[in-house]
Amino acid sequence: MKTNSFNRQERQFRNLASRVNHLVLSGEWTKLSVSGRNKIILKLNSLYRRLRLYFSQAELKKILAAAAIFIGFPIAVLSQSFAPPHLNPFGLEPDSVTVASPVFADIDNDKDFDLFSGNYGGDMQFYENTGTFTAPLFALPQQNPFGINPPDTYIAFPAFADIDHDGDLDLFIGDVYLREYGANFHFFENTGTDAAPAFAAPQVNPFGLTPAYLFAMPEFADIDNDGDLDLFVGEGYGNMKFYENTGVDTLANFAAPMQNPFGITPADTFGSPALVDIDHDGDLDLFVGEYYGDMLYFENTGSANSPVFAPLVTNPFGLVPTNDYNLPAFADLDDDGDEDLLVGEYYGSFQYFQNTEINIGINENPGESIFDLYPNPAADEVYLSLKDHNHIKPMGFVIYDQQGRAVETGYVTSQLMKFETGNLAPGLYFVRLVREDKVFTRKLIII
C-alpha cells in the first residue's frame, strides 16, 4: 500500500472508530437511519480488512473499543430485486427532446442527492432536490448552472469526482466525436465550495487523459483500493476503457488506457458504465447500459484491491429494458441502505427502478457462548446472564432486529443485567456481545 494512501486510511479508520464509539456510548447510534448505520458498518469493516495486518491485536482493541462489536457484521442480501420501472418519478420533468444522461451528486452539501443530466446538444440540466434524503422531490431544471460552459458536442455524458481532493465535486463531461473519431473529456474544476459550486472554464483531456473512440461515457471509482479515483469509459462498439490513476490524492495522472480489462466483455454499440457495491460484499460491481436498452451486470468476484468480473448477466434482479439507450445512475434515494437506479433514455425521459432488496442481519453463532437470555421468548423484560463469573470487564452489546437495525446498544457491566423489551415489536431479534477479539450472538424472541 502506498505510504500516503496508508496514512489517509489509517486516519479514516481511527476517526471512524472514534465516531462509532461516541455514537454507541451516547445512545445516538439507534437514532441513525438504517442506511446510515449500514454505511458506517460497511466502511468500518472495509477499513479494518485493509489495515488489520498492519496493527497488533492490542492496537486494534485500543482503536476499536466498543466499535469492535461491528467488525465482521454481515449485511447480507436475502433477496436482491428491483421494482417495475416508474416513468419520470419525484416530480421530474424532462427538458430534452432526445437523450438524458443522468448523474447524482450532493452538489450543495445538504445531505440529499441532486440530479444532473447531460443532453443532446451538450447542455447540462440541473434538478435540485428540494425534498429530503428519504423522499426526494426535484425542482424544475436549470440549464448549465454554476458557470458550466457546455462543450460543442452532440451529447454530454457527465460524471462528478473530487479529483483534486479539496472537498468539493469537480465535473467531467465526456463527448461524442465531432472530428475524426476521438471523443474528448472536458474538465470543469469546482473553484467554489462544497455548498456553493462554481465551475471554471473547461480543460480538454487533462491529467494525461487521451480521447476515447466515438463516445466518452465516464465513471469514476477507486477500483484498486489505493486511495485515488480511477476512470472507466464506455466507448464505441461497446468497448470499455480503463484509465488507472497513477497519481496521488491531490494530483491525478491517468495511465494509458486498457481495453476491456478485468474480464469485461463489450456491450452492443455502446456501454454506459456504473460501478456500485450492489451485493454489499465490499467490492465494486459493474453495470453497463446498452444502446438498445438492456442492462448488463458484471459481478465482481475478485476483491476490493483486485477486481475480477464474472461473465455478464443481462437484465438481472428483475430489471427490464428501457426505450432505446440505457444510461444508468445509482443512488440510495430512499435511504433504506440499498442502491436505487435511475436510467436515462433516448427520448429524454427517466425510468426509476426502486431497489426492493431485503437485508438480513446476523445469525446466531454456533458453539461456545458466554451468556444466556431468559425468559426467551420474552415479553416486557429479559435478563442477560454471563456464564463466566470471573469476567467483570465491561463488554459492548447490540440488539438487532431481523433487518439488521440496531434497536439498543450499550455495555454489559454486571453479571446479571435486565433489559426492558416492552417497547420492541413482537418478532425475532439478535443479541450480540464482544469479548476481546471474539463475538457471541444469541437469538431473542419477543412475544
C-alpha positions, 0 to 999 in steps of 0.5 A: 500500500502506498505510504500516503494512501496508508496514512489517509486510511489509517486516519479514516479508520481511527476517526471512524472508530472514534465516531462509532464509539461516541455514537454507541456510548451516547445512545445516538447510534439507534437514532441513525437511519438504517442506511446510515448505520449500514454505511458506517458498518460497511466502511468500518469493516472495509477499513479494518480488512485493509489495515488489520495486518498492519496493527497488533491485536492490542492496537486494534482493541485500543482503536476499536473499543466498543466499535469492535462489536461491528467488525465482521457484521454481515449485511447480507442480501436475502433477496436482491430485486428491483421494482417495475420501472416508474416513468419520470418519478419525484416530480421530474420533468424532462427538458430534452427532446432526445437523450438524458444522461443522468448523474447524482451528486450532493452538489450543495452539501445538504445531505440529499442527492441532486440530479444532473443530466447531460443532453443532446446538444451538450447542455447540462440540466440541473434538478435540485432536490428540494425534498429530503434524503428519504423522499426526494422531490426535484425542482424544475431544471436549470440549464448549465448552472454554476458557470458550466460552459457546455462543450460543442458536442452532440451529447454530454455524458457527465460524471462528478469526482473530487479529483483534486481532493479539496472537498468539493465535486469537480465535473467531467463531461465526456463527448461524442466525436465531432472530428475524426473519431476521438471523443474528448473529456472536458474538465470543469474544476469546482473553484467554489465550495462544497455548498456553493459550486462554481465551475471554471472554464473547461480543460480538454483531456487533462491529467494525461487523459487521451480521447476515447473512440466515438463516445466518452461515457465516464465513471469514476471509482477507486477500483484498486483500493489505493486511495485515488479515483480511477476512470472507466469509459464506455466507448464505441462498439461497446468497448470499455476503457480503463484509465488507472490513476497513477497519481496521488490524492491531490494530483491525478495522472491517468495511465494509458488506457486498457481495453476491456480489462478485468474480464469485461466483455463489450456491450452492443454499440455502446456501454454506459458504465456504473460501478456500485457495491450492489451485493454489499460484499465490499467490492465494486460491481459493474453495470453497463447500459446498452444502446438498445436498452438492456442492462448488463451486470458484471459481478465482481468476484475478485476483491476490493484491491483486485477486481475480477468480473464474472461473465455478464448477466443481462437484465438481472434482479428483475430489471427490464429494458428501457426505450432505446439507450440505457444510461444508468445512475445509482443512488440510495434515494430512499435511504433504506441502505440499498442502491436505487437506479435511475436510467436515462433514455433516448427520448429524454425521459427517466425510468426509476427502478426502486431497489426492493432488496431485503437485508438480513442481519446476523445469525446466531453463532454456533458453539461456545457462548458466554451468556444466556437470555431468559425468559426467551421468548420474552415479553416486557423484560429479559435478563442477560446472564454471563456464564463466566463469573470471573469476567467483570470487564465491561463488554459492548452489546447490540440488539438487532432486529431481523433487518439488521437495525440496531434497536439498543446498544450499550455495555454489559457491566454486571453479571446479571443485567435486565433489559426492558423489551416492552417497547420492541415489536413482537418478532425475532431479534439478535443479541450480540456481545464482544469479548476481546477479539471474539463475538457471541450472538444469541437469538431473542424472541419477543412475544 
